[in-house]
Amino acid sequence: MDISIFGLGYVGTVCGVCLAKNGHNIVGVDVSDHKIQLINDGLPPIVEAGLTELIQQVVQEKKLSASKDHRSAVLDSDISIVCVGTPSRSDGSLDTQYLEQVCDQIGKALKDKDDYHLVVIRSTVLPGTVMGELLPILESASGKKVGVDFGLAMNPEFLRESTAIEDFYDPEMTVIGEFDKRSGDILESIYEGIDSPVMRNTIEIAEMIKYTCNVWHATKVAFGNEIGSISKEIGIDGREVMDIVCKDKKLNISSYYMRPGFAFGGSCLPKDVRALTHLGRQLGVKTPVISNLMHSNESHVDNGFKIVSAAGKKKIGFLGISFKAGTDDLRESPLVELVERLHGKGYEVKIYDKNVDYARLHGANKDYIENVIPHVAGLLEQDIEQVIDHAEVIVVGNSSEEFSNVVERANGSKVLVDLVGFMDKVSCEQHHGICW
Ligand SMILES: NC(=O)c1ccc[n+]([C@@H]2O[C@H](COP(=O)([O-])OP(=O)(O)OC[C@H]3O[C@@H](n4cnc5c(N)ncnc54)[C@H](O)[C@@H]3O)[C@@H](O)[C@H]2O)c1
C-alpha cells in the first residue's frame, strides 16, 4: 500500500521503516529539513537498536523516502498515518497544535483528491480528541464527509524506545479504533503478517486504552518505588520483595482486581493499607500512592451515594451487603458504609443477603452484627421478594448468582444501580453502573 507518515520522530520513523520493510511504499513528511535529509541519505534521525541497517536497506530499495511536500504525500498515498508530537503544556494539558496543523494540511489536500483516503491518528491523544477536534478540521478543510469520502481511525503506538523495532514486529496487541468498518479493515490490512491479536473498537476506547496503559505503567513504577523505599528504611531489599511478589500470576500480575467496580473492603485490604501507610509515615518515607488508596476508595463510596440519591426515590433495596459474594464477613464492607449513609439521611433501606442473614442467626459474626452494626442488622430481610417489592431503587451489591435473575425481574418501574457489573446481562431502561 502507498502510505504517507506525518512526523518523523521516534514513532513515525520506526513505523515508517518497519512498514517499508514489510513491503509498503512509504513517504515520510516532516517540518525538519535535517531529518528529511538524513532519511533520504539512508541514515537514522534517532538512535534505536537495529534501525541503521533497516533504514539503509529500505531507502536503497526505494520503499522509503522523506519530503516536506505534505500535499503530494497525501495525493500519492492511500493512507496517512499521523505521528507528530503531542507535548504537555505548562498546565499539564495536551498540546494538539501539531496535530491540528497536519489535519488541516491533509484536509486541504483531500479537497483535490477524488479517491477514498484513510486518515490514521497514531499520536497519543486524550479521549474525544479525534472525533471532537481533529475530525471537524479534516471535514472543514476538505469539504468532504468522513465515512463517505475518507475514513478515520485511531491506532495507538505501544513501542518502547530502545526495543522499538522488536516491539513493532512482536507487539502484545494491535489496537484499532475505527470510525467505521471500512476504515478498520483497511488499517488492519497493513499489519498483515504481524502475529498479534488485533483489538478493534471505537476511536474513543482506543484513545483511552493508550492512556490507561501508560498511566498503569507509571503506577507500577511509583508503587514499586514506594515499596522499595519503605523496605530500605527497615533494612530489607525491596527488589527481593517485589521479585517474589511478581511470581504470583494469579492475584498479583494478572487481570484480577483490574475490572472497574465498587470500592474494596473486607477484613484485610483497608486494615493493611492503613498499617503500611502508617509505617511509611513513622519511617519518614513519602508514600503518596499508597497513602492515597483509602481516599480513592472513599470517593467510590461517595459516587455510589450520589448515584442512588440522584434517582430521587426514598425506598432502597440492597441485594448483597457483605463486601463480596460468598462470604458473611461485613467488616469494612463499603456496602455497609453506603447503607449507613443512606439510612442516616432518612432513606428507607431494606437488605437481602442470605449469607449475612445466616450469620446473624447462627454464625461467628453474630456478635459483630448485633453489637457493632445493629442499625444495619435491623434492615435485613429473610425474603428477597420483600426487598424487591419494597424497593424503588435496587442496588446490586455483589455478584451472587441469585441476583442476576432478580435484576431482570425488577425491570420496568424500578431504578437499578449495579455496583458489580451485571449490566451487560440485563436490558433495563433505568439502570446505572457505578463506573460504566
Ligand atoms: N516516543 C515514544 O516512545 C512513543 C511511544 C508511543 C506513543 N508516542 C506518541 O507518539 C507521538 C509522537 O511521539 P514521538 O516521540 O515520535 O515525537 P517526536 O517529537 O520524536 O517526533 C515528532 C515529529 O513530528 C514532527 N512534526 C511536528 N509538526 C509537524 C508537521 N506540521 N508536519 C510534519 N511533521 C511535524 C517534528 O518535527 C518531529 O520530527 C506523541 O503523541 C507521543 O506521545 C510516543
The ligand as a MOL file (V3000), in Angstrom:
LIG
                    3D

  0  0  0     0  0            999 V3000
M  V30 BEGIN CTAB
M  V30 COUNTS 44 48 0 0 0
M  V30 BEGIN ATOM
M  V30 1 N 8.3560 8.0720 21.7640 0
M  V30 2 C 7.6540 7.0370 22.1560 0
M  V30 3 O 8.1970 6.0500 22.6860 0
M  V30 4 C 6.1630 6.9970 21.9520 0
M  V30 5 C 5.5060 5.7800 22.1430 0
M  V30 6 C 4.1340 5.7310 21.9370 0
M  V30 7 C 3.4400 6.8650 21.5590 0
M  V30 8 N 4.1030 8.0380 21.4130 0 CHG=1
M  V30 9 C 3.3170 9.2150 20.9700 0
M  V30 10 O 3.5500 9.3790 19.5720 0
M  V30 11 C 3.5720 10.7700 19.2430 0
M  V30 12 C 4.9000 11.1230 18.6110 0
M  V30 13 O 5.9280 10.8790 19.5540 0
M  V30 14 P 7.4490 10.9540 19.1460 0
M  V30 15 O 8.2110 10.5490 20.3620 0
M  V30 16 O 7.6730 10.2070 17.8830 0 CHG=-1
M  V30 17 O 7.6080 12.5320 18.8910 0
M  V30 18 P 8.8790 13.3110 18.3150 0
M  V30 19 O 8.8930 14.6330 18.9640 0
M  V30 20 O 10.0930 12.4390 18.3750 0
M  V30 21 O 8.5130 13.4740 16.7820 0
M  V30 22 C 7.5010 14.3120 16.3070 0
M  V30 23 C 7.8750 14.7460 14.9180 0
M  V30 24 O 6.7990 15.4600 14.3550 0
M  V30 25 C 7.3420 16.4790 13.5350 0
M  V30 26 N 6.3400 17.4880 13.2340 0
M  V30 27 C 5.8690 18.4820 14.0030 0
M  V30 28 N 4.9610 19.2140 13.3440 0
M  V30 29 C 4.8500 18.6770 12.1080 0
M  V30 30 C 4.0930 18.9930 10.9720 0
M  V30 31 N 3.2440 20.0020 10.9440 0
M  V30 32 N 4.2370 18.1920 9.8850 0
M  V30 33 C 5.0790 17.1590 9.9010 0
M  V30 34 N 5.8440 16.8270 10.9590 0
M  V30 35 C 5.7290 17.5740 12.0420 0
M  V30 36 C 8.5280 17.0010 14.3530 0
M  V30 37 O 9.4420 17.7060 13.5520 0
M  V30 38 C 9.0990 15.6660 14.8640 0
M  V30 39 O 10.0540 15.1390 13.9710 0
M  V30 40 C 3.2730 11.5090 20.5450 0
M  V30 41 O 1.8950 11.7430 20.6250 0
M  V30 42 C 3.7000 10.5370 21.6090 0
M  V30 43 O 3.0310 10.7610 22.8140 0
M  V30 44 C 5.4490 8.1230 21.5840 0
M  V30 END ATOM
M  V30 BEGIN BOND
M  V30 1 1 1 2
M  V30 2 2 2 3
M  V30 3 1 2 4
M  V30 4 1 4 5
M  V30 5 2 4 44
M  V30 6 2 5 6
M  V30 7 1 6 7
M  V30 8 2 7 8
M  V30 9 1 8 9
M  V30 10 1 8 44
M  V30 11 1 9 10
M  V30 12 1 9 42
M  V30 13 1 10 11
M  V30 14 1 11 12
M  V30 15 1 11 40
M  V30 16 1 12 13
M  V30 17 1 13 14
M  V30 18 2 14 15
M  V30 19 1 14 16
M  V30 20 1 14 17
M  V30 21 1 17 18
M  V30 22 2 18 19
M  V30 23 1 18 20
M  V30 24 1 18 21
M  V30 25 1 21 22
M  V30 26 1 22 23
M  V30 27 1 23 24
M  V30 28 1 23 38
M  V30 29 1 24 25
M  V30 30 1 25 26
M  V30 31 1 25 36
M  V30 32 1 26 27
M  V30 33 1 26 35
M  V30 34 2 27 28
M  V30 35 1 28 29
M  V30 36 1 29 30
M  V30 37 2 29 35
M  V30 38 1 30 31
M  V30 39 2 30 32
M  V30 40 1 32 33
M  V30 41 2 33 34
M  V30 42 1 34 35
M  V30 43 1 36 37
M  V30 44 1 36 38
M  V30 45 1 38 39
M  V30 46 1 40 41
M  V30 47 1 40 42
M  V30 48 1 42 43
M  V30 END BOND
M  V30 END CTAB
M  END
